[in-house]
Amino acid sequence: MTHTTTILYSGVQGNKRMVTAKIDITSYTASGEVITPAELGLASVDSGLIDPHENAQVARFDEAAMKVRLYVPNTGTELAGTTDAGEVLLQVFGN
């Protein structure tokens, strides 16, 4: 698990906090890169949206496990561990 998190935006929308962050994954963890609410400046995360941003991978944010999961588009297989996955943009809502 090697990544850096940069908060691009933090604000309030309705009764939830909204955070947009750039996650630069330099060494992908097999079965998903764990992102903690604390590194996003939150106590908890209710939902999230993700964009692969830098590379042509398929990205999914697993809210229950708090993981960024990346897949190879033409095969549907998960990205191999230790791969430099580049940057993803993550937008989450929580408290």
KACOR-V502382 format. One record per backbone hydrogen bond with DSSP energy under -0.5 kcal/mol. CO is the residue of the C=O (numbers start at 1). NH is the residue of the N-H. E is the energy in kcal/mol with one decimal. If there is no record, write none. Layout:
CO,NH,E  CO,NH,E
//
This chain:
1,3,-0.5  2,26,-1.5  2,27,-1.6  4,24,-2.6  6,22,-2.9  9,20,-2.5  11,18,-3.0  13,16,-1.7  16,13,-3.2  17,94,-2.2  18,11,-2.5  19,92,-2.7  20,8,-2.8  20,9,-1.9  21,23,-0.6  21,90,-2.9  22,6,-2.5  22,24,-0.6  23,25,-0.8  23,88,-2.2  24,4,-1.7  24,26,-0.9  25,85,-1.2  25,86,-1.3  27,2,-1.5  28,30,-0.5  28,82,-3.6  29,32,-2.0  32,34,-0.6  33,68,-2.7  36,40,-0.6  37,40,-1.2  37,42,-2.7  38,41,-1.7  44,95,-1.4  47,93,-2.4  49,91,-2.8  51,89,-2.8  52,54,-2.9  52,55,-1.0  57,59,-0.5  58,71,-2.7  60,62,-0.6  60,69,-3.1  61,63,-1.0  62,66,-1.4  62,67,-1.7  66,35,-2.8  67,62,-2.9  67,69,-0.6  68,33,-2.8  69,60,-2.5  70,79,-2.6  71,58,-2.5  72,75,-0.6  72,76,-2.9  77,72,-3.1  80,83,-1.4  83,28,-3.0  83,85,-1.0  86,25,-2.9  87,54,-1.8  87,55,-0.5  88,23,-2.9  89,51,-2.3  90,21,-3.0  91,49,-2.9  92,19,-2.4  93,46,-3.1  93,47,-1.5  94,17,-3.0
//
